[in-house]
């Protein structure tokens, strides 16, 4: 199984990158936050970033920092995935677990964009879990820096860095180039 892990700040374009790989290159997508969301649903807890962060900390304390990465790998294997893209890695131990389990069949890609561009995307996106104002976005990013140890070290751990300050077609071209450079063959639709 080949796995591309995506990390980056909120609004950087991780999901757009992943969705392109799914639509055009035959990958299957797993979103780390959705794994946490599913657990919140099972526990009948509210679905919001605060609850997600609280549950994430609790489970990491109880089961170890790689708990969500293990859940993603188990799910991918159970589904028989050959090529997966996992969006939203935020913990160094998650990256280490993927590298240990998958070796050269795992790469970490840091998707980044300038702060103002990310903020405008988030305001336009207006997702249920998304902050609604620039002040809320800044507060959210500060929380993530404090909670998730990868957040301050994306560049240090990434195998590839993709700058997403331009058009979406440029992001898609970067995805294709990544597949070509890494040998992570795509499945043509």
Secondary structure, DSSP 8 states (H G I E B T S, - for coil): -EEEEEE-STTSSHHHHHHHHHHHH--EEEEHHHHHHHHHHHTT---SHHHHHHHHHHHHHHH-TTHHHHHHHHHHHHTT-SEEEEE----HHHHHHHHHHHGGGEEEEEEE--HHHHHHHHHHH--TTS--SHHHHHHHHHHHHHH-TTTT-HHHH-SEEEE--S-HHHHHHHHHHHHHHHT------
